[in-house]
Amino acid sequence: MKVLVTGSSGLIGSALCERLNKDGHTVLRAVRVATTQANTVLWNPHAGTIDAAALQGINAVVHLAGAGIGDKRWTDDYKKEILQSRTLGTSLLAKTLGAMDTPPSVFLSSSAIGIYGPRNDEELTESSTTARGFLADVCTAWEESTAPAVQAKIRTVLLRTGIVLSPDGGALKKQLPLFKLGLGGKFGNGRQWQSWISITDEVGAIIHLLNSSVSGPVNLTAPEPVTNSAFTSVLGSVLGRPAVLPIPTFGPKLLLGTELANALLFTGQRVLPQVLQADGYKFEHPTLEVALRALLNK
């Protein structure tokens, strides 16, 4: 299979490309700066340009590019960057693929469980209603940007990803130093739900969906979400360190801003991978303890 991957240098993209190469597939990486490296496709989402000729013969596209949600404080300018980094690239790809004489058979496009909004203890599946608010609105616009591909009858899958656990990046990497020192703990009251997935299963699910017949939204989360309190307890146990020091709300809100801190740390969603499991995907890491022990080699 010949697969185009955007966001190939990110946490998920780099792991996915490694797996695809290992499995014998040909990977084309979308890049924004011209390079002499082989198997690259030049594109510029903000300028609306892509080397369409280089896409001839591809079988699938996995679109993972987008500015990091928690990389910077949510100023008005950065909120605009978060939105445009998703919608412009997705729209460009969808229109380009839809116009090809022989388009790829499948387009997997990133989204996120933030589309459901904070929902307390409610169990959420792909058939649940979506919400309003900055993150939910971004996700909705992001998904709607795939419309030209859908209209061209390309099988389009919306990857509603949860918290991806990896010691190499993301939330877990940021938490590990404090927890290893025995200084970790729950955020606020710890009752907010965390819908997580190991990097192994994130990549495994994407590979599964490349070869599936599923289309539309798919929740990429493990089948057993946990509260933040439970997450910190399990992480502390796996590391053999206490995790009893609660993080009060005022610190992160001061550092990150109230809106970003609430979105990332103090609210959450209890999301279930109904479509993925119904399609036969078997999780390598179905529970948090299994995932953390595998990822941290404990």
Phi and psi restraints in degrees (value plus and minus 20) as a CYANA .aco file:
   2 LYS   PHI    -125.7   -85.7
   2 LYS   PSI      96.4   136.4
   3 VAL   PHI    -142.5  -102.5
   3 VAL   PSI     107.2   147.2
   4 LEU   PHI    -109.3   -69.3
   4 LEU   PSI     111.5   151.5
   5 VAL   PHI    -144.3  -104.3
   5 VAL   PSI     105.3   145.3
   6 THR   PHI    -119.7   -79.7
   6 THR   PSI     137.2   177.2
   7 GLY   PHI      47.0    87.0
   7 GLY   PSI      11.3    51.3
   8 SER   PHI     -91.2   -51.2
   8 SER   PSI     -34.9     5.1
   9 SER   PHI    -115.4   -75.4
   9 SER   PSI     -22.3    17.7
  10 GLY   PHI     -99.1   -59.1
  10 GLY   PSI    -199.7  -159.7
  11 LEU   PHI     -78.3   -38.3
  11 LEU   PSI     -71.2   -31.2
  12 ILE   PHI     -94.7   -54.7
  12 ILE   PSI     -64.5   -24.5
  13 GLY   PHI     -80.9   -40.9
  13 GLY   PSI     -62.2   -22.2
  14 SER   PHI     -87.1   -47.1
  14 SER   PSI     -59.3   -19.3
  15 ALA   PHI     -88.4   -48.4
  15 ALA   PSI     -58.4   -18.4
  16 LEU   PHI     -85.7   -45.7
  16 LEU   PSI     -66.0   -26.0
  17 CYS   PHI     -81.6   -41.6
  17 CYS   PSI     -60.0   -20.0
  18 GLU   PHI     -80.5   -40.5
  18 GLU   PSI     -63.8   -23.8
  19 ARG   PHI     -87.8   -47.8
  19 ARG   PSI     -63.6   -23.6
  20 LEU   PHI     -81.2   -41.2
  20 LEU   PSI     -64.3   -24.3
  21 ASN   PHI     -82.4   -42.4
  21 ASN   PSI     -62.3   -22.3
  22 LYS   PHI     -81.8   -41.8
  22 LYS   PSI     -55.4   -15.4
  23 ASP   PHI    -102.3   -62.3
  23 ASP   PSI     -18.0    22.0
  24 GLY   PHI      71.2   111.2
  24 GLY   PSI      -9.0    31.0
  25 HIS   PHI    -106.0   -66.0
  25 HIS   PSI     140.7   180.7
  26 THR   PHI    -116.3   -76.3
  26 THR   PSI     104.1   144.1
  27 VAL   PHI    -128.1   -88.1
  27 VAL   PSI     104.6   144.6
  28 LEU   PHI    -121.8   -81.8
  28 LEU   PSI     111.2   151.2
  29 ARG   PHI    -125.5   -85.5
  29 ARG   PSI     107.1   147.1
  30 ALA   PHI     -97.7   -57.7
  30 ALA   PSI     106.1   146.1
  31 VAL   PHI    -147.8  -107.8
  31 VAL   PSI     132.7   172.7
  32 ARG   PHI    -116.8   -76.8
  32 ARG   PSI     -32.7     7.3
  33 VAL   PHI    -141.1  -101.1
  33 VAL   PSI     111.2   151.2
  34 ALA   PHI     -76.7   -36.7
  34 ALA   PSI     118.9   158.9
  35 THR   PHI    -163.9  -123.9
  35 THR   PSI     138.2   178.2
  36 THR   PHI    -109.7   -69.7
  36 THR   PSI     -22.4    17.6
  37 GLN   PHI     -85.1   -45.1
  37 GLN   PSI     124.4   164.4
  38 ALA   PHI     -93.8   -53.8
  38 ALA   PSI     140.9   180.9
  39 ASN   PHI      38.0    78.0
  39 ASN   PSI      25.2    65.2
  40 THR   PHI    -145.0  -105.0
  40 THR   PSI     132.2   172.2
  41 VAL   PHI    -147.0  -107.0
  41 VAL   PSI     103.6   143.6
  42 LEU   PHI    -101.5   -61.5
  42 LEU   PSI     111.3   151.3
  43 TRP   PHI    -167.9  -127.9
  43 TRP   PSI     139.3   179.3
  44 ASN   PHI    -164.1  -124.1
  44 ASN   PSI      72.6   112.6
  45 PRO   PHI     -78.1   -38.1
  45 PRO   PSI     -57.4   -17.4
  46 HIS   PHI     -88.2   -48.2
  46 HIS   PSI     -53.3   -13.3
  47 ALA   PHI    -106.6   -66.6
  47 ALA   PSI     -30.2     9.8
  48 GLY   PHI      52.5    92.5
  48 GLY   PSI      12.4    52.4
  49 THR   PHI    -141.6  -101.6
  49 THR   PSI     126.6   166.6
  50 ILE   PHI    -175.1  -135.1
  50 ILE   PSI     127.2   167.2
  51 ASP   PHI     -98.8   -58.8
  51 ASP   PSI      64.2   104.2
  52 ALA   PHI     -82.4   -42.4
  52 ALA   PSI     -52.6   -12.6
  53 ALA   PHI     -82.1   -42.1
  53 ALA   PSI     -52.6   -12.6
  54 ALA   PHI     -92.7   -52.7
  54 ALA   PSI     -31.5     8.5
  55 LEU   PHI    -107.6   -67.6
  55 LEU   PSI     -28.8    11.2
  56 GLN   PHI     -79.6   -39.6
  56 GLN   PSI     111.8   151.8
  57 GLY   PHI      71.1   111.1
  57 GLY   PSI     -21.6    18.4
  58 ILE   PHI     -95.2   -55.2
  58 ILE   PSI     128.9   168.9
  59 ASN   PHI    -120.9   -80.9
  59 ASN   PSI     -44.9    -4.9
  60 ALA   PHI    -176.1  -136.1
  60 ALA   PSI     136.8   176.8
  61 VAL   PHI    -149.9  -109.9
  61 VAL   PSI     112.0   152.0
  62 VAL   PHI    -138.4   -98.4
  62 VAL   PSI      91.3   131.3
  63 HIS   PHI    -123.5   -83.5
  63 HIS   PSI      89.0   129.0
  64 LEU   PHI    -140.5  -100.5
  64 LEU   PSI     -18.8    21.2
  65 ALA   PHI     -94.2   -54.2
  65 ALA   PSI     125.4   165.4
  66 GLY   PHI     146.1   186.1
  66 GLY   PSI     124.7   164.7
  67 ALA   PHI     -82.7   -42.7
  67 ALA   PSI     122.3   162.3
  68 GLY   PHI     -83.7   -43.7
  68 GLY   PSI     111.6   151.6
  69 ILE   PHI     -82.7   -42.7
  69 ILE   PSI     -61.0   -21.0
  70 GLY   PHI    -124.6   -84.6
  70 GLY   PSI      -3.7    36.3
  71 ASP   PHI     -94.5   -54.5
  71 ASP   PSI     -49.5    -9.5
  72 LYS   PHI    -162.9  -122.9
  72 LYS   PSI     144.1   184.1
  73 ARG   PHI     -80.9   -40.9
  73 ARG   PSI     129.9   169.9
  74 TRP   PHI    -104.4   -64.4
  74 TRP   PSI      54.0    94.0
  75 THR   PHI     -94.8   -54.8
  75 THR   PSI     147.7   187.7
  76 ASP   PHI     -79.2   -39.2
  76 ASP   PSI     -59.8   -19.8
  77 ASP   PHI     -86.2   -46.2
  77 ASP   PSI     -60.6   -20.6
  78 TYR   PHI     -94.2   -54.2
  78 TYR   PSI     -52.0   -12.0
  79 LYS   PHI     -80.5   -40.5
  79 LYS   PSI     -61.1   -21.1
  80 LYS   PHI     -83.5   -43.5
  80 LYS   PSI     -59.4   -19.4
  81 GLU   PHI     -86.0   -46.0
  81 GLU   PSI     -61.4   -21.4
  82 ILE   PHI     -77.4   -37.4
  82 ILE   PSI     -67.2   -27.2
  83 LEU   PHI     -86.3   -46.3
  83 LEU   PSI     -73.2   -33.2
  84 GLN   PHI     -87.7   -47.7
  84 GLN   PSI     -51.5   -11.5
  85 SER   PHI     -85.7   -45.7
  85 SER   PSI     -39.2     0.8
  86 ARG   PHI    -116.9   -76.9
  86 ARG   PSI     -70.4   -30.4
  87 THR   PHI     -92.2   -52.2
  87 THR   PSI     -60.1   -20.1
  88 LEU   PHI     -85.2   -45.2
  88 LEU   PSI     -66.6   -26.6
  89 GLY   PHI     -86.4   -46.4
  89 GLY   PSI     -61.2   -21.2
  90 THR   PHI     -85.7   -45.7
  90 THR   PSI     -64.0   -24.0
  91 SER   PHI     -83.0   -43.0
  91 SER   PSI     -63.5   -23.5
  92 LEU   PHI     -80.2   -40.2
  92 LEU   PSI     -66.6   -26.6
  93 LEU   PHI     -84.0   -44.0
  93 LEU   PSI     -67.0   -27.0
  94 ALA   PHI     -81.0   -41.0
  94 ALA   PSI     -63.2   -23.2
  95 LYS   PHI     -87.1   -47.1
  95 LYS   PSI     -62.4   -22.4
  96 THR   PHI     -85.5   -45.5
  96 THR   PSI     -65.3   -25.3
  97 LEU   PHI     -84.5   -44.5
  97 LEU   PSI     -61.3   -21.3
  98 GLY   PHI     -84.5   -44.5
  98 GLY   PSI     -45.5    -5.5
  99 ALA   PHI    -110.0   -70.0
  99 ALA   PSI     -26.0    14.0
 100 MET   PHI     -91.1   -51.1
 100 MET   PSI     124.6   164.6
 101 ASP   PHI     -82.1   -42.1
 101 ASP   PSI     -60.9   -20.9
 102 THR   PHI    -147.1  -107.1
 102 THR   PSI      66.7   106.7
 103 PRO   PHI     -94.1   -54.1
 103 PRO   PSI     142.8   182.8
 104 PRO   PHI     -84.8   -44.8
 104 PRO   PSI     139.4   179.4
 105 SER   PHI    -100.6   -60.6
 105 SER   PSI     -40.5    -0.5
 106 VAL   PHI    -165.0  -125.0
 106 VAL   PSI     122.1   162.1
 107 PHE   PHI    -148.4  -108.4
 107 PHE   PSI      87.7   127.7
 108 LEU   PHI    -117.7   -77.7
 108 LEU   PSI      97.7   137.7
 109 SER   PHI    -141.2  -101.2
 109 SER   PSI     110.3   150.3
 110 SER   PHI     -81.9   -41.9
 110 SER   PSI     127.9   167.9
 111 SER   PHI    -169.3  -129.3
 111 SER   PSI    -182.3  -142.3
 112 ALA   PHI    -175.1  -135.1
 112 ALA   PSI     138.1   178.1
 113 ILE   PHI     -90.5   -50.5
 113 ILE   PSI     -27.9    12.1
 114 GLY   PHI     -79.9   -39.9
 114 GLY   PSI     -34.6     5.4
 115 ILE   PHI     -85.0   -45.0
 115 ILE   PSI     -41.1    -1.1
 116 TYR   PHI    -105.2   -65.2
 116 TYR   PSI     -36.1     3.9
 117 GLY   PHI      51.6    91.6
 117 GLY   PSI     151.0   191.0
 118 PRO   PHI     -86.0   -46.0
 118 PRO   PSI     106.4   146.4
 119 ARG   PHI    -152.6  -112.6
 119 ARG   PSI      -2.7    37.3
 120 ASN   PHI      35.9    75.9
 120 ASN   PSI    -144.0  -104.0
 121 ASP   PHI    -113.9   -73.9
 121 ASP   PSI     -17.4    22.6
 122 GLU   PHI     -84.1   -44.1
 122 GLU   PSI     110.9   150.9
 123 GLU   PHI     -99.6   -59.6
 123 GLU   PSI     108.9   148.9
 124 LEU   PHI    -136.4   -96.4
 124 LEU   PSI     111.5   151.5
 125 THR   PHI    -143.3  -103.3
 125 THR   PSI    -198.6  -158.6
 126 GLU   PHI     -82.9   -42.9
 126 GLU   PSI     -39.9     0.1
 127 SER   PHI    -109.5   -69.5
 127 SER   PSI     -23.3    16.7
 128 SER   PHI     -89.5   -49.5
 128 SER   PSI     134.4   174.4
 129 THR   PHI     -88.5   -48.5
 129 THR   PSI     133.9   173.9
 130 THR   PHI    -112.8   -72.8
 130 THR   PSI     152.8   192.8
 131 ALA   PHI    -137.5   -97.5
 131 ALA   PSI    -197.0  -157.0
 132 ARG   PHI    -138.3   -98.3
 132 ARG   PSI     142.3   182.3
 133 GLY   PHI     107.6   147.6
 133 GLY   PSI     147.9   187.9
 134 PHE   PHI     -77.1   -37.1
 134 PHE   PSI     -77.0   -37.0
 135 LEU   PHI     -84.5   -44.5
 135 LEU   PSI     -62.8   -22.8
 136 ALA   PHI     -82.3   -42.3
 136 ALA   PSI     -61.4   -21.4
 137 ASP   PHI     -86.2   -46.2
 137 ASP   PSI     -59.1   -19.1
 138 VAL   PHI     -81.0   -41.0
 138 VAL   PSI     -66.8   -26.8
 139 CYS   PHI     -83.0   -43.0
 139 CYS   PSI     -59.9   -19.9
 140 THR   PHI     -83.4   -43.4
 140 THR   PSI     -66.5   -26.5
 141 ALA   PHI     -84.2   -44.2
 141 ALA   PSI     -57.6   -17.6
 142 TRP   PHI     -80.0   -40.0
 142 TRP   PSI     -69.2   -29.2
 143 GLU   PHI     -87.7   -47.7
 143 GLU   PSI     -59.7   -19.7
 144 GLU   PHI     -84.4   -44.4
 144 GLU   PSI     -43.7    -3.7
 145 SER   PHI     -88.9   -48.9
 145 SER   PSI     -32.5     7.5
 146 THR   PHI    -102.3   -62.3
 146 THR   PSI     -22.9    17.1
 147 ALA   PHI     -70.9   -30.9
 147 ALA   PSI     -63.0   -23.0
 148 PRO   PHI     -79.9   -39.9
 148 PRO   PSI     -52.8   -12.8
 149 ALA   PHI     -90.7   -50.7
 149 ALA   PSI     -61.5   -21.5
 150 VAL   PHI     -81.9   -41.9
 150 VAL   PSI     -64.7   -24.7
 151 GLN   PHI     -83.6   -43.6
 151 GLN   PSI     -48.2    -8.2
 152 ALA   PHI    -104.1   -64.1
 152 ALA   PSI     -13.7    26.3
 153 LYS   PHI      45.4    85.4
 153 LYS   PSI       9.2    49.2
 154 ILE   PHI    -103.9   -63.9
 154 ILE   PSI     109.8   149.8
 155 ARG   PHI     -81.8   -41.8
 155 ARG   PSI      95.5   135.5
 156 THR   PHI    -136.3   -96.3
 156 THR   PSI     106.5   146.5
 157 VAL   PHI    -137.6   -97.6
 157 VAL   PSI     111.9   151.9
 158 LEU   PHI    -121.2   -81.2
 158 LEU   PSI      89.8   129.8
 159 LEU   PHI    -105.8   -65.8
 159 LEU   PSI      72.0   112.0
 160 ARG   PHI    -102.5   -62.5
 160 ARG   PSI      68.2   108.2
 161 THR   PHI    -106.5   -66.5
 161 THR   PSI     122.3   162.3
 162 GLY   PHI    -112.5   -72.5
 162 GLY   PSI    -170.9  -130.9
 163 ILE   PHI     -97.8   -57.8
 163 ILE   PSI      94.7   134.7
 164 VAL   PHI    -107.4   -67.4
 164 VAL   PSI     101.3   141.3
 165 LEU   PHI    -113.9   -73.9
 165 LEU   PSI     102.7   142.7
 166 SER   PHI    -176.4  -136.4
 166 SER   PSI     118.8   158.8
 167 PRO   PHI     -91.7   -51.7
 167 PRO   PSI     -28.1    11.9
 168 ASP   PHI    -113.8   -73.8
 168 ASP   PSI     -24.4    15.6
 169 GLY   PHI     157.2   197.2
 169 GLY   PSI     159.9   199.9
 170 GLY   PHI      52.5    92.5
 170 GLY   PSI    -181.5  -141.5
 171 ALA   PHI     -83.3   -43.3
 171 ALA   PSI     -61.3   -21.3
 172 LEU   PHI     -82.1   -42.1
 172 LEU   PSI     -64.2   -24.2
 173 LYS   PHI     -79.6   -39.6
 173 LYS   PSI     -57.2   -17.2
 174 LYS   PHI     -91.0   -51.0
 174 LYS   PSI     -50.5   -10.5
 175 GLN   PHI    -101.0   -61.0
 175 GLN   PSI     -50.6   -10.6
 176 LEU   PHI     -76.4   -36.4
 176 LEU   PSI     -64.8   -24.8
 177 PRO   PHI     -77.2   -37.2
 177 PRO   PSI     -65.0   -25.0
 178 LEU   PHI     -85.7   -45.7
 178 LEU   PSI     -63.7   -23.7
 179 PHE   PHI     -85.9   -45.9
 179 PHE   PSI     -55.9   -15.9
 180 LYS   PHI     -86.5   -46.5
 180 LYS   PSI     -45.4    -5.4
 181 LEU   PHI    -107.9   -67.9
 181 LEU   PSI     -21.5    18.5
 182 GLY   PHI      58.3    98.3
 182 GLY   PSI       0.3    40.3
 183 LEU   PHI    -129.7   -89.7
 183 LEU   PSI      -8.9    31.1
 184 GLY   PHI    -103.1   -63.1
 184 GLY   PSI     142.4   182.4
 185 GLY   PHI    -196.7  -156.7
 185 GLY   PSI     156.6   196.6
 186 LYS   PHI     -91.1   -51.1
 186 LYS   PSI     136.2   176.2
 187 PHE   PHI    -113.1   -73.1
 187 PHE   PSI     102.4   142.4
 188 GLY   PHI      40.5    80.5
 188 GLY   PSI    -151.9  -111.9
 189 ASN   PHI    -100.8   -60.8
 189 ASN   PSI     -30.7     9.3
 190 GLY   PHI      55.6    95.6
 190 GLY   PSI     -15.5    24.5
 191 ARG   PHI    -105.5   -65.5
 191 ARG   PSI     -29.0    11.0
 192 GLN   PHI     -89.5   -49.5
 192 GLN   PSI     120.9   160.9
 193 TRP   PHI    -101.7   -61.7
 193 TRP   PSI     124.2   164.2
 194 GLN   PHI    -141.3  -101.3
 194 GLN   PSI      93.9   133.9
 195 SER   PHI    -117.8   -77.8
 195 SER   PSI      85.7   125.7
 196 TRP   PHI    -133.4   -93.4
 196 TRP   PSI     147.7   187.7
 197 ILE   PHI    -174.8  -134.8
 197 ILE   PSI     119.8   159.8
 198 SER   PHI     -92.2   -52.2
 198 SER   PSI     133.6   173.6
 199 ILE   PHI     -80.5   -40.5
 199 ILE   PSI     -51.2   -11.2
 200 THR   PHI     -82.6   -42.6
 200 THR   PSI     -66.1   -26.1
 201 ASP   PHI     -97.3   -57.3
 201 ASP   PSI     -49.1    -9.1
 202 GLU   PHI     -79.4   -39.4
 202 GLU   PSI     -68.9   -28.9
 203 VAL   PHI     -87.7   -47.7
 203 VAL   PSI     -62.5   -22.5
 204 GLY   PHI     -80.6   -40.6
 204 GLY   PSI     -60.1   -20.1
 205 ALA   PHI     -87.6   -47.6
 205 ALA   PSI     -59.4   -19.4
 206 ILE   PHI     -83.1   -43.1
 206 ILE   PSI     -64.5   -24.5
 207 ILE   PHI     -80.3   -40.3
 207 ILE   PSI     -63.4   -23.4
 208 HIS   PHI     -78.6   -38.6
 208 HIS   PSI     -65.2   -25.2
 209 LEU   PHI     -91.1   -51.1
 209 LEU   PSI     -45.8    -5.8
 210 LEU   PHI     -81.9   -41.9
 210 LEU   PSI     -51.0   -11.0
 211 ASN   PHI    -127.0   -87.0
 211 ASN   PSI      -8.6    31.4
 212 SER   PHI    -117.0   -77.0
 212 SER   PSI    -195.1  -155.1
 213 SER   PHI    -135.7   -95.7
 213 SER   PSI     -14.2    25.8
 214 VAL   PHI     -89.1   -49.1
 214 VAL   PSI     125.2   165.2
 215 SER   PHI    -158.8  -118.8
 215 SER   PSI     145.7   185.7
 216 GLY   PHI      66.6   106.6
 216 GLY   PSI    -184.0  -144.0
 217 PRO   PHI     -89.5   -49.5
 217 PRO   PSI     118.4   158.4
 218 VAL   PHI    -157.0  -117.0
 218 VAL   PSI     103.1   143.1
 219 ASN   PHI     -97.7   -57.7
 219 ASN   PSI      99.8   139.8
 220 LEU   PHI    -118.8   -78.8
 220 LEU   PSI      61.8   101.8
 221 THR   PHI    -161.5  -121.5
 221 THR   PSI     134.5   174.5
 222 ALA   PHI     -89.4   -49.4
 222 ALA   PSI     138.3   178.3
 223 PRO   PHI     -93.4   -53.4
 223 PRO   PSI     -27.9    12.1
 224 GLU   PHI    -147.5  -107.5
 224 GLU   PSI      61.7   101.7
 225 PRO   PHI     -84.3   -44.3
 225 PRO   PSI     138.4   178.4
 226 VAL   PHI    -153.9  -113.9
 226 VAL   PSI     140.3   180.3
 227 THR   PHI     -94.4   -54.4
 227 THR   PSI     141.8   181.8
 228 ASN   PHI     -80.7   -40.7
 228 ASN   PSI     -57.3   -17.3
 229 SER   PHI     -81.5   -41.5
 229 SER   PSI     -64.0   -24.0
 230 ALA   PHI     -87.1   -47.1
 230 ALA   PSI     -59.2   -19.2
 231 PHE   PHI     -79.2   -39.2
 231 PHE   PSI     -68.7   -28.7
 232 THR   PHI     -86.0   -46.0
 232 THR   PSI     -55.1   -15.1
 233 SER   PHI     -85.2   -45.2
 233 SER   PSI     -65.4   -25.4
 234 VAL   PHI     -86.6   -46.6
 234 VAL   PSI     -62.6   -22.6
 235 LEU   PHI     -82.2   -42.2
 235 LEU   PSI     -64.2   -24.2
 236 GLY   PHI     -81.5   -41.5
 236 GLY   PSI     -61.4   -21.4
 237 SER   PHI     -84.2   -44.2
 237 SER   PSI     -64.1   -24.1
 238 VAL   PHI     -83.0   -43.0
 238 VAL   PSI     -57.4   -17.4
 239 LEU   PHI    -102.6   -62.6
 239 LEU   PSI     -29.9    10.1
 240 GLY   PHI      49.0    89.0
 240 GLY   PSI      14.9    54.9
 241 ARG   PHI    -150.9  -110.9
 241 ARG   PSI     130.6   170.6
 242 PRO   PHI     -87.6   -47.6
 242 PRO   PSI     130.7   170.7
 243 ALA   PHI    -157.9  -117.9
 243 ALA   PSI      44.0    84.0
 244 VAL   PHI    -137.7   -97.7
 244 VAL   PSI     -19.0    21.0
 245 LEU   PHI    -114.6   -74.6
 245 LEU   PSI      81.6   121.6
 246 PRO   PHI     -85.9   -45.9
 246 PRO   PSI     125.0   165.0
 247 ILE   PHI    -115.3   -75.3
 247 ILE   PSI      91.7   131.7
 248 PRO   PHI     -86.6   -46.6
 248 PRO   PSI     136.4   176.4
 249 THR   PHI     -88.6   -48.6
 249 THR   PSI     -48.1    -8.1
 250 PHE   PHI     -88.3   -48.3
 250 PHE   PSI     -51.8   -11.8
 251 GLY   PHI     -84.3   -44.3
 251 GLY   PSI     -79.7   -39.7
 252 PRO   PHI     -79.9   -39.9
 252 PRO   PSI     -55.5   -15.5
 253 LYS   PHI     -85.8   -45.8
 253 LYS   PSI     -56.0   -16.0
 254 LEU   PHI     -89.1   -49.1
 254 LEU   PSI     -59.6   -19.6
 255 LEU   PHI     -95.5   -55.5
 255 LEU   PSI     -63.9   -23.9
 256 LEU   PHI    -121.3   -81.3
 256 LEU   PSI     -39.1     0.9
 257 GLY   PHI      76.8   116.8
 257 GLY   PSI     126.0   166.0
 258 THR   PHI     -80.5   -40.5
 258 THR   PSI     -65.0   -25.0
 259 GLU   PHI     -83.3   -43.3
 259 GLU   PSI     -66.8   -26.8
 260 LEU   PHI     -88.0   -48.0
 260 LEU   PSI     -62.8   -22.8
 261 ALA   PHI     -81.2   -41.2
 261 ALA   PSI     -63.1   -23.1
 262 ASN   PHI     -83.2   -43.2
 262 ASN   PSI     -63.0   -23.0
 263 ALA   PHI     -85.7   -45.7
 263 ALA   PSI     -60.3   -20.3
 264 LEU   PHI    -110.0   -70.0
 264 LEU   PSI     -52.9   -12.9
 265 LEU   PHI    -138.0   -98.0
 265 LEU   PSI     -56.5   -16.5
 266 PHE   PHI    -129.8   -89.8
 266 PHE   PSI     -20.4    19.6
 267 THR   PHI    -152.9  -112.9
 267 THR   PSI     147.8   187.8
 268 GLY   PHI    -188.4  -148.4
 268 GLY   PSI    -191.9  -151.9
 269 GLN   PHI    -157.9  -117.9
 269 GLN   PSI     124.7   164.7
 270 ARG   PHI    -122.6   -82.6
 270 ARG   PSI      68.2   108.2
 271 VAL   PHI    -126.2   -86.2
 271 VAL   PSI     116.5   156.5
 272 LEU   PHI    -135.2   -95.2
 272 LEU   PSI     122.5   162.5
 273 PRO   PHI    -107.5   -67.5
 273 PRO   PSI      40.9    80.9
 274 GLN   PHI     -80.5   -40.5
 274 GLN   PSI     -69.2   -29.2
 275 VAL   PHI     -85.6   -45.6
 275 VAL   PSI     -63.6   -23.6
 276 LEU   PHI     -82.0   -42.0
 276 LEU   PSI     -64.7   -24.7
 277 GLN   PHI     -89.4   -49.4
 277 GLN   PSI     -59.1   -19.1
 278 ALA   PHI     -83.5   -43.5
 278 ALA   PSI     -45.8    -5.8
 279 ASP   PHI    -105.6   -65.6
 279 ASP   PSI     -19.3    20.7
 280 GLY   PHI      77.8   117.8
 280 GLY   PSI     -12.1    27.9
 281 TYR   PHI     -92.3   -52.3
 281 TYR   PSI     113.2   153.2
 282 LYS   PHI    -127.3   -87.3
 282 LYS   PSI      99.1   139.1
 283 PHE   PHI     -92.0   -52.0
 283 PHE   PSI     112.0   152.0
 284 GLU   PHI     -94.5   -54.5
 284 GLU   PSI     -52.4   -12.4
 285 HIS   PHI    -146.2  -106.2
 285 HIS   PSI      60.0   100.0
 286 PRO   PHI     -97.3   -57.3
 286 PRO   PSI     -42.6    -2.6
 287 THR   PHI    -139.6   -99.6
 287 THR   PSI     138.5   178.5
 288 LEU   PHI     -84.0   -44.0
 288 LEU   PSI     -63.1   -23.1
 289 GLU   PHI     -83.4   -43.4
 289 GLU   PSI     -63.3   -23.3
 290 VAL   PHI     -79.3   -39.3
 290 VAL   PSI     -63.8   -23.8
 291 ALA   PHI     -83.3   -43.3
 291 ALA   PSI     -69.5   -29.5
 292 LEU   PHI     -86.0   -46.0
 292 LEU   PSI     -59.1   -19.1
 293 ARG   PHI     -85.5   -45.5
 293 ARG   PSI     -57.4   -17.4
 294 ALA   PHI     -89.9   -49.9
 294 ALA   PSI     -64.8   -24.8
 295 LEU   PHI     -89.3   -49.3
 295 LEU   PSI     -54.3   -14.3
 296 LEU   PHI    -121.9   -81.9
 296 LEU   PSI     -15.8    24.2
 297 ASN   PHI      34.8    74.8
 297 ASN   PSI      26.1    66.1
